Amino acid sequence: MSASSDPRTSRRPATATAPHGVPGWLVALLAVASGMTVANLYYAQPLLSSLSGVFHTSTATAGSLITLTQVGYVIGMLFLVPLGDRLEKRNLITVLLTVTTLALVVAGLATSFPMLLIASLISGATSVVAQILVPFAASLAPDHARGRIVGRVMSGLLTGILLSRTLSSLVSDVAGWRVVFLGSAALMAVLAVALRAALPEHAPTTTIPYHHVLRSTVRLVRTHPVLLRRGLYQAAMFGAFSAFWTTVSFVLTGPRFHYSPIGVGVFALVGTAGAAIAPFAGHWADRGLVRSMTGVAFVVAVLAFALAGFGGHSVVLIALAAILIDMAVQTTLILGQHTVYQLDPAARARLNSAFIAMFFVGGAVGSQLGSVVYHAGGWAALTVLGAALPLIALLYWTTERRQGAAAEPGPAGL
């Protein structure tokens, strides 16, 4: 094996800390950076009513902004994240954040809805920096602590998803929707400088041409059945998650609760409590409890949607359901990434690319399908849809037992 393809070579700048784990400040920076970048996908969600009025579009058309931003993210996962194995990661992160900054500036200055859509598509595609940072953290971590470190970084990412709605609601109410995008552009510029200064150099793990990198990403899905399995698990869970958070604002602002847009943003804060599960999920992964805790998470998600359905008249029960859903989704995500990263240490960026792309497709479908189901059948129908997705994943999960040890690699699958 050549030096450029040896994953140990890529960790050489951090060898002084590897035996004891990644420095705490660097883990914190990676967590914050992941949360800040992925938040770009969700800032527009509580702004849809305002944007519909500003650009004179229907609510359904305005909602396409969220779907298109997530489509951009999937495009970035497929075509940009695999470059994390081919290029020096620090340079790649700097370039992507620079493009994200420019796209958000254009979004904040948009004079037409198509202009906003294009800018959001580009910012969504380049916000995949979060999914370059997570395998970066996994590569820096020693084997015995990889699950815990990835869990901490992922807690920042998922907290960013949840806090984005609250922050967007508050900022838009005080300063207008344009400041939401322009403010995020400023944060991305600061983040680019901070990561450039703080991250160690991380050598490429492969020297094959770019088009071979893309083809090898597809080949990894065929070579490693567990990658497809974990991707489908997470697609179902993220679809349920997206269906819930896309439609719960309609319930809260409706005649039952009469929440203001800011009230909806504040409600989203309850979901951040689910981030507390991330370090525990990483610990379970390190202890080899991947399969069993995955099944538990599916059951919790099903029960959470049942609680949301029966508690449709109680904001407390809906809030409790939100916390349980977020905990379940975070658990399966961290367990899934821990499993996927063990498949091939030299291809972690490509593995992550395929894994995240699969589940974000599930999220985009869940968001769109949830909106359709809610408007057709109300909150009860939405919760049935939400429960059905993790239930299907649970049924699929039962087939692992018949596949035995082949279902998951290494000790984490025991």
Secondary structure, DSSP 8 states (H G I E B T S, - for coil): --GGG-HHHHTGGGTTTGGG-S-HHHHHHHHHHHHHHHGGGTTTGGGHHHHHHHTT--HHHHHHHHHHHHHHHHHHHHHTTTHHHHS-HHHHHHHHHHHHHHHHHHHHT-SSHHHHHHHHHHHHHHTTHHHHHHHHHHHHS-GGGHHHHHHHHHHHHHHHHHHHHHHHHHHHHHH-HHHHHHHHHHHHHHHHHHHHHHS-----S--S-HHHHHHHHHHHHHH-HHHHHHHHHHHHHHHHHHHHHHHHHHHHHSTTT---HHHHHHHGGGGGGGGGGHHHHHHHHHTT-HHHHHHHHHHHHHHHHHHHHHTTT-HHHHHHHHHHHHHHHHHHHHHHHHHHHTT-GGGHHHHHHHHHHHHHHHHHHHHHHHHHHHHHHHHHHHHHHHHHHHHHHHHHHTHHHHHGGGGS-TGGG-
